[in-house]
Amino acid sequence: MNNGSLKTNKKPRKARTAFTDQQLNCLEKSFERQKYLSVQDRMELAARLSLSDTQVKTWYQNRRTKWKRQAAVSLEFLEQQ
């Protein structure tokens, strides 16, 4: 018996998005300029990349988490020097 059989009211999980290299490059460049997007900017970026607003929002959330984690590791490294 797996854990999934215990949860009967849950929606099935959405498949993970496989971003193209072009989409990732554009998302990364956008992130370098702006760590947080307005709703309007997010919708425009999503339309330009043929992604949903939710996909762009989730990518940005995950990327900010990665950015903050990298900053914390860098700071810890500098403090050890």
Stockholm file with secondary structure:
# STOCKHOLM 1.0

chainA/1-81         MNNGSLKTNKKPRKARTAFTDQQLNCLEKSFERQKYLSVQDRMELAARLSLSDTQVKTWYQNRRTKWKRQAAVSLEFLEQQ
#=GR chainA/1-81 SS CCGGGGCCSCCCCCCCCCCCHHHHHHHHHHHHHCSSCCHHHHHHHHHHHTCCHHHHHHHHHHHHHHHHHHHHHHHHHHHHC
#=GC SS_cons        CCGGGGCCSCCCCCCCCCCCHHHHHHHHHHHHHCSSCCHHHHHHHHHHHTCCHHHHHHHHHHHHHHHHHHHHHHHHHHHHC
//
